[in-house]
Amino acid sequence: MDEAFEKRLPKPEDLNAMTEESLKAAFAGESQAAEKYMVFAEQADEEGFPNIAKLFRAISFAETRHARNHLRVMKGINSTVDNLATAFAGESFEIDEMYPAYGEIAKAQKNVQASRSIRYAVKAEMDHKWMYSEAHEKAVDGKDIAAQPVSVCLICGHTVIGDVPDKCPVCAAPKDQYKTF
Amino acid sequence: MPDPFKNTPPAPEDKGVMTAQNIAAALAGESQASQKYLAFADVADAEGYPNVGRLFRAVAYAESMHARNHLSVLGGIGTTTENLKAAWGGETFEIDEMYPAYDAVAKLQGNDSARTSISYALKAEMDHQGIYDSTLKGVEGKKDLDETPVYVCPICGHTALGKAPAYCMQCGTTAEYFKEF
């Protein structure tokens, strides 16, 4: 990102409480729109509408620009050391509080698909938590993490650094169902 | 006994009210985590941590898989016709209700940077509403969208079909920055 580019972005600002509430809600809305449109793109591909799929992906990208702008104004984008600490705290909340509570309720209500969706997420968040913890330790010393592939299961989001297992330990998807970064 | 759930994302089901609320909240949480990590990845790249940047992108992708699973359980993935209607409905709500209300509050409170972020989003949602509307008419006649490039401004999300404008008419960003889909 060069300077001319940076200059056009909405700047971080001291926000009044009500405006901050608005931007938080708008950030939540844009983030969900971006995710929905990516899923809708896959559906359009399956139905033989490749150009509508491309349109959904383009508009999803536009929504990610709005999400980033709102987050930036709320001072939610900081240094990498701080960002890793924020990411770690978010994963910890989901593992320790959010998903266990949601899981209990889904179990009590006998909603098996919801239970599965919750279990897939919480398992992957545990991978993410320690990855962020290790990266944070390194970044505090000014060091990058090792240049190893990071792979993600397309079904459940299981995340692994290094070799991909023959089948996903969480949902049993085969090796070829992983996307490598 | 074979696991009937293996290798497929969780499916829609009739849910208890509390479980439905929880899965909707989890969809919001995963979507926001994904968008934060994508923004954090850009910062990591800019600070010279390319491998932390890659980790953030991989984990963002994992969160997108969780968002898709939750959306599926909620019954939010339809046919392309239904998806275009849902997308149009979302954009229309943001244009008619959400962003005008948020802008009125931000204006009252003198939060100028928030107003810029809101205005960028609102104008792009108008592009999206129009494009979804014409695309929906085509699909109802079983027609894909024309094979034409889609351009998105990386600052404000302005979206144009066909030819890239010389500069963004919303925020003034020049054509070379536009992302083509």
Chai-1 contact restraints between the chains, C-beta under 6 A:
chainA,res_idxA,chainB,res_idxB,connection_type,confidence,min_distance_angstrom,max_distance_angstrom,comment,restraint_id
A,R8,B,I155,contact,1.0,0.0,6.0,A-B,restraint_1
A,R8,B,C171,contact,1.0,0.0,6.0,A-B,restraint_2
A,R8,B,T173,contact,1.0,0.0,6.0,A-B,restraint_3
A,P10,B,S113,contact,1.0,0.0,6.0,A-B,restraint_4
A,P10,B,T116,contact,1.0,0.0,6.0,A-B,restraint_5
A,P10,B,S117,contact,1.0,0.0,6.0,A-B,restraint_6
A,K11,B,S113,contact,1.0,0.0,6.0,A-B,restraint_7
A,E13,B,N111,contact,1.0,0.0,6.0,A-B,restraint_8
A,E13,B,S113,contact,1.0,0.0,6.0,A-B,restraint_9
A,L15,B,N111,contact,1.0,0.0,6.0,A-B,restraint_10
A,N16,B,Q109,contact,1.0,0.0,6.0,A-B,restraint_11
A,M18,B,V105,contact,1.0,0.0,6.0,A-B,restraint_12
A,T19,B,V105,contact,1.0,0.0,6.0,A-B,restraint_13
A,T19,B,A106,contact,1.0,0.0,6.0,A-B,restraint_14
A,T19,B,Q109,contact,1.0,0.0,6.0,A-B,restraint_15
A,T19,B,N111,contact,1.0,0.0,6.0,A-B,restraint_16
A,T19,B,A114,contact,1.0,0.0,6.0,A-B,restraint_17
A,S22,B,Y102,contact,1.0,0.0,6.0,A-B,restraint_18
A,S22,B,V105,contact,1.0,0.0,6.0,A-B,restraint_19
A,L23,B,A114,contact,1.0,0.0,6.0,A-B,restraint_20
A,A28,B,A28,contact,1.0,0.0,6.0,A-B,restraint_21
A,A28,B,Q32,contact,1.0,0.0,6.0,A-B,restraint_22
A,S31,B,S31,contact,1.0,0.0,6.0,A-B,restraint_23
A,S31,B,Q32,contact,1.0,0.0,6.0,A-B,restraint_24
A,S31,B,Q35,contact,1.0,0.0,6.0,A-B,restraint_25
A,Q32,B,A28,contact,1.0,0.0,6.0,A-B,restraint_26
A,Q32,B,S31,contact,1.0,0.0,6.0,A-B,restraint_27
A,A33,B,G90,contact,1.0,0.0,6.0,A-B,restraint_28
A,E35,B,S31,contact,1.0,0.0,6.0,A-B,restraint_29
A,E35,B,S64,contact,1.0,0.0,6.0,A-B,restraint_30
A,E35,B,A67,contact,1.0,0.0,6.0,A-B,restraint_31
A,V39,B,R68,contact,1.0,0.0,6.0,A-B,restraint_32
A,V39,B,L71,contact,1.0,0.0,6.0,A-B,restraint_33
A,V39,B,I77,contact,1.0,0.0,6.0,A-B,restraint_34
A,F40,B,N83,contact,1.0,0.0,6.0,A-B,restraint_35
A,Q43,B,T80,contact,1.0,0.0,6.0,A-B,restraint_36
A,Q43,B,N83,contact,1.0,0.0,6.0,A-B,restraint_37
A,A44,B,T80,contact,1.0,0.0,6.0,A-B,restraint_38
A,E47,B,T80,contact,1.0,0.0,6.0,A-B,restraint_39
A,F49,B,T80,contact,1.0,0.0,6.0,A-B,restraint_40
A,F49,B,D144,contact,1.0,0.0,6.0,A-B,restraint_41
A,N51,B,D144,contact,1.0,0.0,6.0,A-B,restraint_42
A,N51,B,L145,contact,1.0,0.0,6.0,A-B,restraint_43
A,N51,B,E147,contact,1.0,0.0,6.0,A-B,restraint_44
A,I52,B,L145,contact,1.0,0.0,6.0,A-B,restraint_45
A,K54,B,F181,contact,1.0,0.0,6.0,A-B,restraint_46
A,L55,B,L145,contact,1.0,0.0,6.0,A-B,restraint_47
A,L55,B,V150,contact,1.0,0.0,6.0,A-B,restraint_48
A,R57,B,F181,contact,1.0,0.0,6.0,A-B,restraint_49
A,A58,B,V150,contact,1.0,0.0,6.0,A-B,restraint_50
A,A58,B,V152,contact,1.0,0.0,6.0,A-B,restraint_51
A,A58,B,F181,contact,1.0,0.0,6.0,A-B,restraint_52
A,I59,B,H128,contact,1.0,0.0,6.0,A-B,restraint_53
A,F61,B,V152,contact,1.0,0.0,6.0,A-B,restraint_54
A,A62,B,A124,contact,1.0,0.0,6.0,A-B,restraint_55
A,A62,B,V152,contact,1.0,0.0,6.0,A-B,restraint_56
A,A62,B,G157,contact,1.0,0.0,6.0,A-B,restraint_57
A,A62,B,T159,contact,1.0,0.0,6.0,A-B,restraint_58
A,R65,B,G157,contact,1.0,0.0,6.0,A-B,restraint_59
A,H66,B,A121,contact,1.0,0.0,6.0,A-B,restraint_60
A,H66,B,G157,contact,1.0,0.0,6.0,A-B,restraint_61
A,A67,B,Q35,contact,1.0,0.0,6.0,A-B,restraint_62
A,R68,B,A39,contact,1.0,0.0,6.0,A-B,restraint_63
A,N69,B,S117,contact,1.0,0.0,6.0,A-B,restraint_64
A,H70,B,S117,contact,1.0,0.0,6.0,A-B,restraint_65
A,L71,B,A39,contact,1.0,0.0,6.0,A-B,restraint_66
A,V73,B,S113,contact,1.0,0.0,6.0,A-B,restraint_67
A,V73,B,A114,contact,1.0,0.0,6.0,A-B,restraint_68
A,V73,B,S117,contact,1.0,0.0,6.0,A-B,restraint_69
A,I77,B,A39,contact,1.0,0.0,6.0,A-B,restraint_70
A,T80,B,V43,contact,1.0,0.0,6.0,A-B,restraint_71
A,T80,B,A44,contact,1.0,0.0,6.0,A-B,restraint_72
A,T80,B,E47,contact,1.0,0.0,6.0,A-B,restraint_73
A,T80,B,Y49,contact,1.0,0.0,6.0,A-B,restraint_74
A,T80,B,V52,contact,1.0,0.0,6.0,A-B,restraint_75
A,N83,B,F40,contact,1.0,0.0,6.0,A-B,restraint_76
A,G90,B,A33,contact,1.0,0.0,6.0,A-B,restraint_77
A,Y102,B,N22,contact,1.0,0.0,6.0,A-B,restraint_78
A,I105,B,M18,contact,1.0,0.0,6.0,A-B,restraint_79
A,I105,B,T19,contact,1.0,0.0,6.0,A-B,restraint_80
A,A106,B,T19,contact,1.0,0.0,6.0,A-B,restraint_81
A,Q109,B,G16,contact,1.0,0.0,6.0,A-B,restraint_82
A,Q109,B,T19,contact,1.0,0.0,6.0,A-B,restraint_83
A,N111,B,K15,contact,1.0,0.0,6.0,A-B,restraint_84
A,N111,B,T19,contact,1.0,0.0,6.0,A-B,restraint_85
A,Q113,B,P10,contact,1.0,0.0,6.0,A-B,restraint_86
A,Q113,B,A11,contact,1.0,0.0,6.0,A-B,restraint_87
A,Q113,B,E13,contact,1.0,0.0,6.0,A-B,restraint_88
A,Q113,B,V73,contact,1.0,0.0,6.0,A-B,restraint_89
A,A114,B,K15,contact,1.0,0.0,6.0,A-B,restraint_90
A,A114,B,T19,contact,1.0,0.0,6.0,A-B,restraint_91
A,A114,B,I23,contact,1.0,0.0,6.0,A-B,restraint_92
A,A114,B,V73,contact,1.0,0.0,6.0,A-B,restraint_93
A,R116,B,F5,contact,1.0,0.0,6.0,A-B,restraint_94
A,R116,B,P10,contact,1.0,0.0,6.0,A-B,restraint_95
A,S117,B,P10,contact,1.0,0.0,6.0,A-B,restraint_96
A,S117,B,N69,contact,1.0,0.0,6.0,A-B,restraint_97
A,S117,B,H70,contact,1.0,0.0,6.0,A-B,restraint_98
A,S117,B,V73,contact,1.0,0.0,6.0,A-B,restraint_99
A,A121,B,H66,contact,1.0,0.0,6.0,A-B,restraint_100
A,A124,B,A62,contact,1.0,0.0,6.0,A-B,restraint_101
A,H128,B,V59,contact,1.0,0.0,6.0,A-B,restraint_102
A,A135,B,V52,contact,1.0,0.0,6.0,A-B,restraint_103
A,D144,B,Y49,contact,1.0,0.0,6.0,A-B,restraint_104
A,D144,B,N51,contact,1.0,0.0,6.0,A-B,restraint_105
A,I145,B,N51,contact,1.0,0.0,6.0,A-B,restraint_106
A,I145,B,V52,contact,1.0,0.0,6.0,A-B,restraint_107
A,A147,B,N51,contact,1.0,0.0,6.0,A-B,restraint_108
A,V150,B,L55,contact,1.0,0.0,6.0,A-B,restraint_109
A,V150,B,A58,contact,1.0,0.0,6.0,A-B,restraint_110
A,V152,B,A58,contact,1.0,0.0,6.0,A-B,restraint_111
A,V152,B,Y61,contact,1.0,0.0,6.0,A-B,restraint_112
A,V152,B,A62,contact,1.0,0.0,6.0,A-B,restraint_113
A,G157,B,A62,contact,1.0,0.0,6.0,A-B,restraint_114
A,G157,B,M65,contact,1.0,0.0,6.0,A-B,restraint_115
A,G157,B,H66,contact,1.0,0.0,6.0,A-B,restraint_116
A,T159,B,A62,contact,1.0,0.0,6.0,A-B,restraint_117
A,A172,B,K6,contact,1.0,0.0,6.0,A-B,restraint_118
A,A173,B,N7,contact,1.0,0.0,6.0,A-B,restraint_119
A,F181,B,R54,contact,1.0,0.0,6.0,A-B,restraint_120
A,F181,B,R57,contact,1.0,0.0,6.0,A-B,restraint_121
A,F181,B,A58,contact,1.0,0.0,6.0,A-B,restraint_122
